[in-house]
Amino acid sequence: MRHMLNARCIGLLALASSLSACVAPPKTLYGWGTYQPTVYQYLKTDGGDLPTQIAALEAQVVKNKSAALADPPGLHGHLALLYSKAGNEVAARGQLEIERSLFPESASYVEFLLKKSAQPAVKDEADHA
């Protein structure tokens, strides 16, 4: 009797394992891909290699589009930061506009950034000496 009970438990466990192996993992809403590692690299290296980071995030945007995944919150904002640091203000503003359109809740912050970037840079008094 005990042997039959153990065999039955093993059989049920095998059946449950085989059924759970057939279930596909849920599809994620956002295509995170290289976004988080790129932000980490930026922070870790105090900016690091901007062209490489920009290329990685631009490639992630293309990959997300082809996989029908949404870009995660902040990806275009971070791209804007990278473009701005690289001196490409037109691309930076464009990325901020994309961020605002994808995530309307970011609109007030994006407006603040856009207004700030439109202001001429204030020279430090040490620069005049």
N, C-alpha and C positions, 0 to 999 in steps of 0.2 A: 504494500500500500504506500509506504513512504517513498519507495523507488518510483512509483507511478506519479506521485505528487511532484517530486523533483523533476521528472521528465516533462511533466505538463508545464511547470514554471519555466523551464528552459525553453520549451517550445513557444510559450507566450512571449518570453523575452526576445527570442529570435524573430518572431513575427512582428513585434513592436519595433525592433531595430530596423528591420527591412522596410517597414512602412514609413518610418521617419526619415530614412535615407532618400526616399522618393520625393519628399517635400522640398520645394525650392525655397531658398531664403527670401524674405521679403525684399522687394525692390526699394532702394533708398530714394528719398525725395530729391536730394541734391547730389551732384557729382563732385565730391570733395577732392578726389584724386591728389594732385600735387599742391593743392592750396595750403593746407596746414603745414606740410614740411617746408614749403617756400617761405611762409611767414616765420616759422621757427628759424630757418636759415638767416633770414633778414635780421631778426632780433639777435641771434647768436653772434653774427659777424658784424654787427653795427652797420648794416647796409649791404655789405658784401658785393657780389658781382651782379649789378643791376641788370645788364642785358640778358644774362642767363636766367635770372628770376622772371623777368618780363616774358621771355620766350616760353618758359615753363607754364606760366599762367595763361598766356595766350593759347598755347597748345591745349591746356585743360578746357578752356572755353570752347574750342573747336571740338574736342572729344565729347564734352557734355552735349553739345548740339547734335552731334551724330548719334549719340546714345539716347537722345530724347530725355536728358536729365537737366534739371534746372541748375543754374549756377548758384553756389551757396552764398548766403548773406556775407558781405564784406569782400568777396573776391574782386569785384570791380573797384571797390574803394581802395583795396590794397594795390591794385594795378595803377590806380590814379596816383597813389603815393610814390610808387616806383617810377612812373613816368615823370612826375614832378621832380623827384630827386635826380633823374637823368637829364632834366632840362627841357622836356617835351611837354610844355604846359597845355598845348592844344589837345594832345592825347589824354592828358590827365583830366582835363575838363570833360572830355567825351566819356571817359570811364565813370566819372562822378554822375554824369547825366544818366548813364545806363544803370548805375546803382540805385539812383533815385526812382527810375521807372520800374525796376524790378521789385524794389522794396519801398513802397510809399511811406512806410513808418520812419524811414531814414531821411525824409525830405527836409526837415528843419536842420538837421546836422549837415546835410549836403549843401543846403543853401548857405549856411555859415561858412563852410569850406570854400564854396564858389565866390562868395563876397570877399573872403580873406585873400583868395588867390588873385582877385581882380585889383586889389589895392597895391600900389607901388611899394616895393620893399623899402623899409626904413633903415637907413644906414646907421650903424653903431657909431657913437661919438669917437671911439677909439680909431675908427677908420679915417676920420678927418684929421687926426693929429699928425 
